Each structure stands twice: as structure tokens, then as C-alpha cells.
Amino acid sequence: MEIALLSPQSIKIKNKQAVFIIDPQDIKGKQQADAVIVLDDSQKPERIEESRITVQGPGEYEISAVKINAVQNNKKTVFYLVVDAMIVLVAKSSAINEKDARDVDVAIIDADAPVNQEVFAAFNARLGIFFGLHAKQSVTDFGKEVATATKYIITKDKLPAETGMLLLG
């Protein structure tokens, strides 16, 4: 699975079967995707060429062999994707809470607010990937060594044994 930063608030998740654009806003250049995923119901995403579907709101979906479970929280949607045998959380930091936490392999967080460390820990993620307005502050608050990249490729067998952190930027 490849995760790439497209703009300060937009990312692309890609595997062999599908390409997903998360919250497309202020993206430079043409992008193609199988699906657009919208985390905040109040947003109007930019149009992405050849996107077959825009996933906005709760429900269960399957797009090109990627299973998606979406739950609503605070007018925002929290997405759980099964990509390359990994369970991947994709959400805004303001939408996650301990009550709804599930174990995930990778947590991709748009830090629209500072990330609560206890809430993040409840997901038992082996890799936390952060982007957005409060991403740098949030990863600094964790007090761990943090790598920075604009694109990152991860496979299930390469997940760290202890929780790793990555700042997309």
C-alpha cells in the first residue's frame, strides 16, 4: 500500500487493485482514482477524473476488492479499510474516540485538531501516519522518533513491532 500527500489536507492511498483520494482539496495537477473518500460531511470535494464513486457517510462498501466500513461521529465519518490484508483507519482527529476504537494495523489521521494520545493508543495501531493542520504538533507531543515523507509504502510484513510514527509533509 502506498500513501502519498497530495496537498496539506488531501492524500492518496493506492494498492494494486485501487486508488483512493481522501478529501480532495487544493490538489495540483490531474489525479485519477477509483473512489473519493470524504471524511467531513460538510466538505464539498473537488472533482477527480474517472472516479467511479464518492464515499461520503456511513455504510459498508467494496471497491476493487478493498472492503470499507464507515461509521459516523460528530458529523464526520471514520473509515476502516481492508487494504493488502491490513486494517487501515482513515479519519480526522476530531472524529475519533476511545468508545469506537478498533484494533488497526495502520492509522492515517488528518490532524484537524491536536491528536489525543490516549484515544490514538486505543486503536493499537502499529503505524500512525499523520497529516493536516495539527500533524506536526501532534507527533511531537507523542515524544517518539518520527520520520517525515511525502510518500510512504508499507506492507503487512514490514509493519513495525512497536507503534511507529510518520509525518506526511
ABEGO torsion letter per residue (X at the ends): XBBBBABAABBBBBBAABBBBBGBBGBBEBBBBABBBBABAABBBBBBBGBABBBBEBEBBBBGGBBBBBBBBGGBBBBBBBBGGBBBBBBBAAABBAAABBBBABBBBBBABBBBAAAAAAAGBABBBBBEAAAAAAAAAAGBBBBBBABBBBBAAABBABBBBBBBX
